């Protein structure tokens, strides 16, 4: 083989390696969209108050379609508006509390949530809000627990409003 042919083969090999590395790196950022198990955080079914339906009150929520990641009891206490005894314990060594909130133009009939992992440390919380016929501005909030997440996790909030 001549020197010129060897150089051409080397260039092609280097281009193949660069392309393979590019596709491998971009593949890591591809959407996994795997549904992640979660539980709505409420005091329903709390010992001694089964089926009470008491909504837990939160403070410090901005109601501008954002998600707050809470990974400790101390962090959680910053957002509690009410008697801490009304809030069920969370094992923060295993679980994370997510607080999401927003505002709608009408009253809220219901909201349904899905939580998905998009990539290694990126997630998407889907909230579906069904408006009712009242003309009161509706503030919604969702509190859920899921397996432990990093404080540096990125959570995209996707809100779908149905109705008026």
C-alpha beads as a LAMMPS data file, in Angstrom:
LAMMPS data file: protein, C-alpha beads

164 atoms
163 bonds

1 atom types
1 bond types

-500.0 500.0 xlo xhi
-500.0 500.0 ylo yhi
-500.0 500.0 zlo zhi

Masses

1 110.0

Atoms # bond

1 1 1 0.000 0.000 0.000
2 1 1 1.234 3.423 -0.802
3 1 1 1.636 6.148 1.758
4 1 1 -1.234 8.115 0.148
5 1 1 -3.671 5.187 0.499
6 1 1 -2.630 4.662 4.131
7 1 1 -3.308 8.348 4.890
8 1 1 -6.741 8.125 3.261
9 1 1 -7.600 5.006 5.283
10 1 1 -6.445 6.764 8.478
11 1 1 -8.622 9.793 7.723
12 1 1 -11.668 7.607 7.038
13 1 1 -11.043 5.653 10.271
14 1 1 -10.763 8.879 12.294
15 1 1 -13.996 10.223 10.739
16 1 1 -15.791 6.962 11.584
17 1 1 -14.612 7.179 15.207
18 1 1 -15.679 10.835 15.482
19 1 1 -19.117 10.007 14.027
20 1 1 -19.529 7.046 16.383
21 1 1 -18.623 9.214 19.387
22 1 1 -21.045 11.918 18.248
23 1 1 -23.937 9.452 17.885
24 1 1 -23.126 7.803 21.214
25 1 1 -23.059 11.165 23.005
26 1 1 -26.262 12.411 21.407
27 1 1 -27.959 9.084 22.145
28 1 1 -27.419 9.645 25.872
29 1 1 -29.544 12.775 25.653
30 1 1 -32.369 11.022 23.849
31 1 1 -35.750 10.879 25.487
32 1 1 -36.276 7.891 27.759
33 1 1 -39.813 8.950 28.721
34 1 1 -40.034 6.144 31.260
35 1 1 -42.931 6.593 33.668
36 1 1 -41.710 6.928 37.258
37 1 1 -43.864 5.692 40.149
38 1 1 -45.116 8.350 42.559
39 1 1 -47.718 8.846 45.254
40 1 1 -49.887 11.887 45.813
41 1 1 -48.808 13.313 49.153
42 1 1 -51.856 13.923 51.348
43 1 1 -53.152 13.024 54.751
44 1 1 -55.937 10.820 53.382
45 1 1 -55.642 7.491 55.088
46 1 1 -53.416 8.928 57.809
47 1 1 -53.816 6.905 60.981
48 1 1 -56.831 8.131 62.932
49 1 1 -58.073 10.302 60.050
50 1 1 -58.901 7.749 57.379
51 1 1 -60.578 9.396 54.401
52 1 1 -60.569 12.828 56.045
53 1 1 -59.941 14.551 52.713
54 1 1 -58.170 17.423 54.494
55 1 1 -56.025 19.235 51.939
56 1 1 -52.542 20.013 53.119
57 1 1 -51.731 23.717 52.989
58 1 1 -48.425 24.891 51.553
59 1 1 -46.802 28.321 51.746
60 1 1 -44.113 29.938 49.655
61 1 1 -45.380 28.492 46.365
62 1 1 -45.110 30.939 43.478
63 1 1 -48.047 29.560 41.412
64 1 1 -46.080 30.235 38.220
65 1 1 -45.862 26.667 36.903
66 1 1 -42.702 25.611 38.699
67 1 1 -41.678 22.486 40.591
68 1 1 -39.836 22.577 43.916
69 1 1 -37.629 19.612 44.871
70 1 1 -37.656 18.907 48.618
71 1 1 -35.109 16.414 49.953
72 1 1 -35.184 16.929 53.726
73 1 1 -37.559 17.549 56.618
74 1 1 -35.926 20.945 57.194
75 1 1 -36.615 21.995 53.583
76 1 1 -40.193 20.714 53.865
77 1 1 -40.848 22.768 57.003
78 1 1 -40.193 25.959 54.984
79 1 1 -43.305 25.195 52.920
80 1 1 -45.680 23.890 55.602
81 1 1 -48.609 26.208 56.332
82 1 1 -50.418 24.636 59.214
83 1 1 -49.850 22.099 61.954
84 1 1 -46.861 19.899 61.161
85 1 1 -48.743 17.015 62.766
86 1 1 -51.146 17.048 59.806
87 1 1 -48.301 16.214 57.409
88 1 1 -47.390 12.519 57.137
89 1 1 -43.743 11.622 57.685
90 1 1 -41.532 11.095 54.639
91 1 1 -38.388 8.963 54.712
92 1 1 -36.163 11.502 52.957
93 1 1 -33.306 8.980 52.760
94 1 1 -35.438 7.095 50.197
95 1 1 -37.951 9.628 48.834
96 1 1 -38.223 13.154 47.457
97 1 1 -41.211 15.482 47.830
98 1 1 -42.161 17.465 44.726
99 1 1 -44.326 20.574 45.036
100 1 1 -45.786 22.007 41.835
101 1 1 -48.185 24.909 41.538
102 1 1 -49.810 27.204 39.021
103 1 1 -52.809 29.354 38.260
104 1 1 -55.737 29.070 35.849
105 1 1 -58.382 31.481 34.587
106 1 1 -61.298 29.484 36.023
107 1 1 -62.050 27.143 38.875
108 1 1 -60.472 23.713 38.794
109 1 1 -62.452 20.518 38.532
110 1 1 -59.575 18.022 38.664
111 1 1 -55.949 17.398 37.875
112 1 1 -54.209 14.204 36.832
113 1 1 -50.463 13.756 37.006
114 1 1 -47.785 11.684 35.303
115 1 1 -44.111 11.745 36.152
116 1 1 -41.541 10.653 33.568
117 1 1 -37.794 10.369 33.331
118 1 1 -36.523 12.053 30.161
119 1 1 -32.788 11.489 30.566
120 1 1 -30.341 10.567 33.294
121 1 1 -31.111 13.564 35.531
122 1 1 -34.023 15.231 33.720
123 1 1 -37.694 14.576 34.401
124 1 1 -41.097 15.793 33.229
125 1 1 -44.158 16.233 35.427
126 1 1 -47.370 16.239 33.384
127 1 1 -50.338 17.929 35.026
128 1 1 -53.723 17.911 33.348
129 1 1 -56.190 20.469 34.659
130 1 1 -59.887 20.316 33.842
131 1 1 -61.599 23.647 34.405
132 1 1 -65.105 23.957 35.789
133 1 1 -67.630 26.697 35.024
134 1 1 -66.824 29.028 37.917
135 1 1 -65.218 32.342 37.051
136 1 1 -62.875 32.410 40.023
137 1 1 -59.168 32.321 39.263
138 1 1 -58.023 28.853 40.273
139 1 1 -54.730 28.212 41.990
140 1 1 -53.664 24.600 41.825
141 1 1 -50.984 22.691 43.636
142 1 1 -49.717 19.153 43.476
143 1 1 -47.624 17.455 46.131
144 1 1 -46.183 14.049 45.367
145 1 1 -43.480 11.746 46.625
146 1 1 -41.220 9.685 44.398
147 1 1 -37.990 7.754 44.706
148 1 1 -35.053 9.891 45.806
149 1 1 -33.939 12.489 43.254
150 1 1 -30.846 14.647 43.254
151 1 1 -31.291 18.269 44.305
152 1 1 -29.699 19.072 40.946
153 1 1 -32.320 17.166 38.950
154 1 1 -34.135 19.219 36.349
155 1 1 -37.918 18.855 36.335
156 1 1 -39.869 20.272 33.418
157 1 1 -43.497 21.022 34.197
158 1 1 -45.936 20.351 31.377
159 1 1 -49.408 21.757 32.127
160 1 1 -52.356 20.914 29.885
161 1 1 -55.520 22.909 30.580
162 1 1 -58.831 21.501 29.304
163 1 1 -62.009 23.579 29.235
164 1 1 -62.955 27.243 29.138

Bonds

1 1 1 2
2 1 2 3
3 1 3 4
4 1 4 5
5 1 5 6
6 1 6 7
7 1 7 8
8 1 8 9
9 1 9 10
10 1 10 11
11 1 11 12
12 1 12 13
13 1 13 14
14 1 14 15
15 1 15 16
16 1 16 17
17 1 17 18
18 1 18 19
19 1 19 20
20 1 20 21
21 1 21 22
22 1 22 23
23 1 23 24
24 1 24 25
25 1 25 26
26 1 26 27
27 1 27 28
28 1 28 29
29 1 29 30
30 1 30 31
31 1 31 32
32 1 32 33
33 1 33 34
34 1 34 35
35 1 35 36
36 1 36 37
37 1 37 38
38 1 38 39
39 1 39 40
40 1 40 41
41 1 41 42
42 1 42 43
43 1 43 44
44 1 44 45
45 1 45 46
46 1 46 47
47 1 47 48
48 1 48 49
49 1 49 50
50 1 50 51
51 1 51 52
52 1 52 53
53 1 53 54
54 1 54 55
55 1 55 56
56 1 56 57
57 1 57 58
58 1 58 59
59 1 59 60
60 1 60 61
61 1 61 62
62 1 62 63
63 1 63 64
64 1 64 65
65 1 65 66
66 1 66 67
67 1 67 68
68 1 68 69
69 1 69 70
70 1 70 71
71 1 71 72
72 1 72 73
73 1 73 74
74 1 74 75
75 1 75 76
76 1 76 77
77 1 77 78
78 1 78 79
79 1 79 80
80 1 80 81
81 1 81 82
82 1 82 83
83 1 83 84
84 1 84 85
85 1 85 86
86 1 86 87
87 1 87 88
88 1 88 89
89 1 89 90
90 1 90 91
91 1 91 92
92 1 92 93
93 1 93 94
94 1 94 95
95 1 95 96
96 1 96 97
97 1 97 98
98 1 98 99
99 1 99 100
100 1 100 101
101 1 101 102
102 1 102 103
103 1 103 104
104 1 104 105
105 1 105 106
106 1 106 107
107 1 107 108
108 1 108 109
109 1 109 110
110 1 110 111
111 1 111 112
112 1 112 113
113 1 113 114
114 1 114 115
115 1 115 116
116 1 116 117
117 1 117 118
118 1 118 119
119 1 119 120
120 1 120 121
121 1 121 122
122 1 122 123
123 1 123 124
124 1 124 125
125 1 125 126
126 1 126 127
127 1 127 128
128 1 128 129
129 1 129 130
130 1 130 131
131 1 131 132
132 1 132 133
133 1 133 134
134 1 134 135
135 1 135 136
136 1 136 137
137 1 137 138
138 1 138 139
139 1 139 140
140 1 140 141
141 1 141 142
142 1 142 143
143 1 143 144
144 1 144 145
145 1 145 146
146 1 146 147
147 1 147 148
148 1 148 149
149 1 149 150
150 1 150 151
151 1 151 152
152 1 152 153
153 1 153 154
154 1 154 155
155 1 155 156
156 1 156 157
157 1 157 158
158 1 158 159
159 1 159 160
160 1 160 161
161 1 161 162
162 1 162 163
163 1 163 164
